[in-house]
Amino acid sequence: MPSTVIKRLAYDPEQRELFVTFTSGDVYAYEAVPPEAYEAFRTAFSKGQHFAKHVRQKYLCRRVARDPDFWRPGVGR
């Protein structure tokens, strides 16, 4: 199901960082995210609900960009 809040996900397994691009264009990096948490998010039926319940308040984050076309080379979806 397409999300009205989340545009794109990316994950760097070496750094255990989850990158979330929101439809607003903001990109945030969430730290210390285990691979299974990324996989659960990636496959969730509702990305917005999953984010609100399992990501937003659980992992430290920082804003890394304000660009709707931001994409880190070499990082999978």
Secondary structure as GFF3:
##gff-version 3
##sequence-region A 1 77
A	DSSP	beta_strand	6	12	.	.	.	ID=ss1
A	DSSP	beta_strand	17	22	.	.	.	ID=ss2
A	DSSP	beta_strand	26	30	.	.	.	ID=ss3
A	DSSP	alpha_helix	35	43	.	.	.	ID=ss4
A	DSSP	alpha_helix	47	54	.	.	.	ID=ss5
A	DSSP	beta_strand	61	66	.	.	.	ID=ss6
###
